[in-house]
Amino acid sequence: MSKGCIVGWAHSPFGKLDDPDVESLIARVSGEALRHAGIGHEEVDGIYVGVMNNGFSKQGFEAAQVVLGQPELAYVPATRVENACATGSAALYTALDFIESGRGRIALVIGAEKMTAKSVAETSDVLLSASYRKEEGEITGGFAGVFGRIAQNYFQRYGDRSEELARIAAKNHRNGVANPYAQMRRDFGFEFCNVVSEKNPYVAAPLRRTDCSLISDGAAALVVADEETAETLQRAISFRARMHVNDFLPLSRRDPVAFEGARRAWTAAREKAGISLDDLDFVETHDCFTVAELIEYEAMGLAERGEGYRVVREGLTEKDGRLPINPSGGLKSKGHPIGATGVSMHVMACLQLMDEAQEMQVEGAKLGGVFNMGGAAVANYVSILERTK
C-alpha cells in the first residue's frame, strides 16, 4: 500500500479578515497550494474540505464552493468533512485514506472558517455545539466556560496552576511574533498574562483572556499524493504514523482532566512510529486554551498526571528547550479558525521540516508531531511527520 505524502501547501493570514465568506477564503488558498505542489488541476483526483460552520453562515455545501474559485476543478469529486475543532485534520486524514486506498493519486485538502461575521455571543453559542449540549449547554461562558470548568477541576485536584498557564500563554505569544500568518503578533510577557486586569479579565474563571485562543477567519490548504507521485515532485513530507482516537462526548462520562483519548492517540502514534518523545524535534499542539496545552503535556507523556507544571517551570517546551511546543505560536497567537486549524498545524510542521520556517525555525528539525483535537479532547488526531524529499 502506497502511503500518502504532503507535497504542497498554502496558508492565508489568520485574523479578522476582509474576506466576506468561506467561499473567498477557500479561493485564497486552493490554487496557491496546487501551484506550490507543481500540480495541474487536471491531476487532482479528489477534494476534501474541512469547515465546521454549524451556524457561522447560512450557506453550507462548502465542498461545492471550491470550483467557484477554481473552475478548472469542475467534475472532480469534492466532499466536506466536519469533526468540531479537529475538522481540518479530519479532512486531511480522509484525503490520505482516499490516496492509500488506491482510489486516487492526488487530493486537495482545504480547511477554512469565517467566524468574525457573528457577534461574540453568537460565536460562543456555535462553539458550544462542540460540547454535549444536553448536559453542558447552559454552562456560562460557552466553550470557554467548558474549559474553565476543566481548569477548575484540574486546580482542585492538583493545585492552582494559574502561573503555569500564564507562562504557556507568554511562551506562545512570544513565539507567535515570528509567525507571518499569526493573528496576534505581540509578546505580552509573563507578568501581563499572569495578572487579572481590565485588559486581561477573567473570561471563564480561572481562565483569563490571555488563556483563550482567538476568534478568527482564515484558510489553509494541503496537497497530498501517493509515494510514487511524490517522488516526481519537488518535496515530500511523509507520515511516520497517524492516529485518530475518540473519547466520550459528555464530560460526565469520563475524567475531564485526563484527556484519555489524547493519551491513547499519542501512545499509539509513538508505538507505530517506533519512537519516544525524545526523538521528536518539535510539536504543534492544540492550545485552544492554555489549560488544554498543560494537560496535553501529560497526555503526550512529557509528565505524569498532575505534574505538567514541572514541564513549564523547567522550560522544556520553550523554543530552545528539550521539546519545543508550538514554535508557531499555537492557536493562542496564530488564531483558531475552526475548520482551518488542523490543516494549518500540518502546514506549520511542514515548514519546520523543510527548513523554511524562517524566524520560527527550530534548528535541525527532522521529526515533528502534530496534535489536533475536536471538542474537549473528544476527537484526537496525532501525526508524526518527517521529510522524505
Secondary structure, 3 states (H helix, E strand, C coil): CCCEEEEEEEECCCECCCCCCHHHHHHHHHHHHHHHHCCCHHHCCEEEEECCCCCCCCCCCHHHHHHHHCHHHCCCCEEEECCHHHHHHHHHHHHHHHHHCCCCCEEEEEEEEECCCCCHHHHHHHHHHHCCHHHHCCCCCHHHHHHHHHHHHHHHHHCCCHHHHHHHHHHHHHHHCCCCCCCCCCCCHHHHHHCCCCCCCEEECCEEHHHECCCCEEEEEEEEEEHHHHCCCCCCEEEEEEEEEECCCCHHHCCCCCCHHHHHHHHHHHHHHCCCHHHCCEEECCCCEHHHHHHHHHHHCCCCCCCHHHHHHCCCCCCCCCCCECCCCHHHHHCCCHHHHHHHHHHHHHHHHCCCCHHHCCCCCCEEEEEEEECCCCEEEEEEEEECC
